[in-house]
């Protein structure tokens, strides 16, 4: 495995869990104030991250269902990101008016990977 596919698997295995760890550690400080909704969202984001990690490991091992798992992981990751960005549950310090830019960025990021998985000849040859 090489190139963009290797980058995607490393993002799913390393990048996404590290990013979740940093953001969740800051969100935990707000847990006493924001309560149960934040706790549920942290757990949901943990499951999304774990599924992405499983998809990345499946891709690394070239498992038959890896491509479907990666597609699903990217889709639910995008949905979780957009939900988190559009609600006031998760603590943030974005400037007013910046949220649409963050949403556009996360949708573009995930859409680009989904298009790559769908159209790439290398991905098709690897997971046939």
C-alpha positions as CSV (number, residue, x, y, z in Angstrom):
1,X,0.0,0.0,0.0
2,X,1.4,3.4,-0.9
3,X,0.5,7.0,-1.9
4,X,-2.9,8.5,-1.0
5,X,-4.3,5.2,0.3
6,X,-1.4,4.9,2.8
7,X,-2.1,8.5,3.9
8,X,-5.8,7.7,4.4
9,X,-5.0,4.6,6.4
10,X,-2.6,6.5,8.6
11,X,-5.1,9.2,9.1
12,X,-7.7,6.7,10.3
13,X,-5.2,4.8,12.5
14,X,-3.2,7.6,13.9
15,X,-4.5,11.1,13.0
16,X,-8.1,10.8,13.9
17,X,-7.5,9.1,17.3
18,X,-4.9,11.7,18.2
19,X,-7.2,14.6,17.2
20,X,-10.0,13.0,19.2
21,X,-7.7,12.7,22.2
22,X,-6.8,16.3,22.1
23,X,-10.3,17.6,21.6
24,X,-11.9,15.2,24.1
25,X,-9.4,16.1,26.8
26,X,-10.4,19.7,26.6
27,X,-14.1,18.8,26.4
28,X,-13.8,16.7,29.6
29,X,-13.1,19.9,31.6
30,X,-16.6,21.2,30.6
31,X,-18.4,18.0,31.5
32,X,-19.6,19.2,34.9
33,X,-21.1,22.3,33.3
34,X,-22.5,20.8,30.1
35,X,-23.6,17.5,31.7
36,X,-25.1,14.5,30.1
37,X,-25.4,15.8,26.5
38,X,-21.6,16.3,26.3
39,X,-21.0,13.0,27.9
40,X,-23.1,11.2,25.3
41,X,-21.4,13.2,22.5
42,X,-17.9,12.3,23.8
43,X,-18.9,8.6,23.9
44,X,-20.4,8.8,20.4
45,X,-17.3,10.5,19.0
46,X,-15.2,7.8,20.7
47,X,-17.2,5.1,18.8
48,X,-16.8,7.0,15.5
49,X,-13.1,7.2,16.1
50,X,-12.9,3.5,17.1
51,X,-14.8,2.5,13.9
52,X,-12.4,4.6,11.8
53,X,-9.5,2.9,13.5
54,X,-11.0,-0.5,12.7
55,X,-11.5,0.6,9.1
56,X,-7.9,1.7,8.9
57,X,-6.6,-1.5,10.3
58,X,-8.8,-3.5,8.0
59,X,-7.4,-1.5,5.0
60,X,-3.9,-2.1,6.2
61,X,-4.6,-5.9,6.3
62,X,-6.5,-5.7,3.0
63,X,-9.6,-7.3,4.4
64,X,-12.5,-7.9,2.0
65,X,-14.8,-5.5,3.8
66,X,-12.2,-2.8,4.3
67,X,-13.3,-0.5,1.5
68,X,-16.9,-0.5,2.8
69,X,-15.8,0.1,6.3
70,X,-13.6,3.0,5.3
71,X,-16.5,4.5,3.3
72,X,-18.8,4.2,6.3
73,X,-16.2,5.5,8.7
74,X,-15.7,8.6,6.6
75,X,-19.4,9.2,6.3
76,X,-20.1,8.9,10.0
77,X,-17.1,10.9,10.8
78,X,-18.3,13.7,8.6
79,X,-21.8,13.5,10.2
80,X,-20.3,13.6,13.7
81,X,-18.1,16.5,12.9
82,X,-21.0,18.5,11.3
83,X,-23.3,17.7,14.3
84,X,-20.6,18.7,16.7
85,X,-19.9,22.0,14.9
86,X,-23.6,22.9,14.6
87,X,-24.6,22.4,18.2
88,X,-23.5,24.1,21.3
89,X,-22.9,20.9,23.2
90,X,-19.1,20.6,22.4
91,X,-17.1,23.5,23.9
92,X,-15.3,25.7,21.4
93,X,-13.6,29.0,21.0
94,X,-14.3,29.7,17.3
95,X,-14.8,33.3,16.3
96,X,-18.4,34.3,15.5
97,X,-19.2,33.5,11.9
98,X,-16.4,30.9,11.5
99,X,-18.6,27.8,12.0
100,X,-19.7,27.7,8.3
101,X,-16.0,27.7,7.3
102,X,-15.3,24.8,9.6
103,X,-18.3,22.9,8.3
104,X,-17.2,23.5,4.7
105,X,-13.7,22.4,5.5
106,X,-14.8,19.1,7.2
107,X,-17.3,18.3,4.4
108,X,-14.7,19.0,1.7
109,X,-12.1,16.8,3.5
110,X,-14.4,13.8,3.9
111,X,-15.9,14.2,0.5
112,X,-12.5,14.3,-1.1
113,X,-11.6,11.0,0.5
114,X,-14.9,9.4,-0.4
115,X,-14.5,10.5,-4.0
116,X,-10.9,9.1,-4.0
117,X,-12.1,5.7,-2.6
118,X,-14.9,5.6,-5.2
119,X,-12.8,6.6,-8.3
120,X,-9.2,5.5,-7.7
121,X,-7.9,2.7,-10.0
122,X,-5.3,1.9,-7.3
123,X,-8.0,1.4,-4.7
124,X,-10.0,-0.8,-7.1
125,X,-6.9,-2.8,-7.8
126,X,-6.0,-3.2,-4.2
127,X,-9.4,-4.2,-2.9
128,X,-10.8,-5.5,-6.2
